[in-house]
Amino acid sequence: MGSSDPLPVSCSRLESLPVEILQLIFLHCLEINLPRASHRLGRALSSQLLYTWLVRLAFSSTNPGSREGFFTPEFLPPPLDFWALAWEERQQLQTGLLECRWCTLPLLRRCQREYVAHAIRRKCATLVFGSEDQALLSNLDSKFDNLDNCDWAPDGSRGKGDIVIPARFEESLRTPSSKSVDRKVAIWFHFGALQIREPNEIYYENDLFRLPCSVAIGPGRIPDKILRSPWSDAQFQFLQLLSMDFYLDEDEVSPDRSPEITYWLIRQRKIEPFRRLLCMAFRTANCRIRARWPLQPFHYSLARRCGSGSEDPFINFILNERWADIPANAKKDLLRYIESPPLRDRQ
């Protein structure tokens, strides 16, 4: 062997296994760090199909209607078993997947389309729709491609659905005198959600098929990768999607991540992400009720120290948009700054 010849690269017995066996091992163990162990394992386990299965396993809703006839082998193949995961395991899997570089908004959007289409096939098979409605349900891609006018609040105050389609059972069609609607099918495109409800039911209490959906007992964690620069539109869309269920801080009394993010946005004068974050609502790990992005007392004094005068955008935004959240003494200081900024700010 000449001196210029490359040295042989040895690999472990695990790495030398065929790709199909490695993928099967990965699906059995669900060890998210396994692809990071080496370049060989990373290449073997980097597959859009694997990513899709993992998203379906971790983020499909645990609603009662999913317990029968939903997780078919072609949708979630063995050895993956959706109902075999305990809630703690699902929570850990959700948090781990969200931190992965490959877990992106485009991937989740594609998974949402496939999830809703699968829910329609499995759960609407006994329903009959009008010809136009059937054509719409058969091709929802255009709806998923344009989410600007879609409902962005799938909680108790959400609308009835981006589209609501009436349906009848086949047996009802055999009764000429009956023209009533048996069910309504509602779809929310931004949230990848579908409901099949009786016409007069209260829609937000119904069985809801949805992806991504967090674990009610212990939610997954919003990843750090979408809580930092460059603060793109795609990041905020991803953040908006996750903010309904996944948690920002561990505790609402002593938040662990949001204060530092707010601090650096004020220090670095990043007004646009500052505005957008402070208008959004989030939950914490120990509380299911969402609240607006938190502000701490030291943020008000920091805004004054970094202020640019009476027209400072940070101080004016806080005063105009978060007035009810500001402590009385901080209100006085901020108003005094706006009315009579320090001499250094007037020069």
HELIX and SHEET records of a PDB file:
HELIX    1   1 VAL A   19  CYS A   29  1                                  11    
HELIX    2   2 LEU A   34  ARG A   36  5                                   3    
HELIX    3   3 HIS A   39  ALA A   44  1                                   6    
HELIX    4   4 GLN A   48  PHE A   59  1                                  12    
HELIX    5   5 PRO A   64  ARG A   67  5                                   4    
HELIX    6   6 PHE A   82  ALA A   84  5                                   3    
HELIX    7   7 TRP A   87  GLU A   99  1                                  13    
HELIX    8   8 LEU A  105  LYS A  123  1                                  19    
HELIX    9   9 SER A  131  SER A  138  1                                   8    
HELIX   10  10 ASP A  141  ASP A  145  1                                   5    
HELIX   11  11 GLU A  170  LEU A  173  1                                   4    
HELIX   12  12 TYR A  203  GLU A  205  5                                   3    
HELIX   13  13 ASP A  224  ILE A  226  5                                   3    
HELIX   14  14 ASP A  233  LEU A  242  1                                  10    
HELIX   15  15 SER A  258  ARG A  267  1                                  10    
HELIX   16  16 ILE A  271  LEU A  278  1                                   8    
HELIX   17  17 PRO A  297  ARG A  305  1                                   9    
HELIX   18  18 PRO A  313  GLU A  321  1                                   9    
HELIX   19  19 TRP A  323  ASP A  325  5                                   3    
HELIX   20  20 ALA A  328  GLU A  339  1                                  12    
HELIX   21  21 LEU A  343  ARG A  346  1                                   4    
SHEET    1   A 5 LEU A 127  VAL A 128  0                                        
SHEET    2   A 5 ILE A 163  PHE A 169 -1                                        
SHEET    3   A 5 ARG A 183  TRP A 188 -1                                        
SHEET    4   A 5 ALA A 193  ARG A 197 -1                                        
SHEET    5   A 5 LEU A 208  ARG A 210 -1                                        
SHEET    1   B 3 TYR A 247  ASP A 249  0                                        
SHEET    2   B 3 ALA A 281  THR A 284  1                                        
SHEET    3   B 3 CYS A 287  ARG A 292 -1                                        
END                                                                             
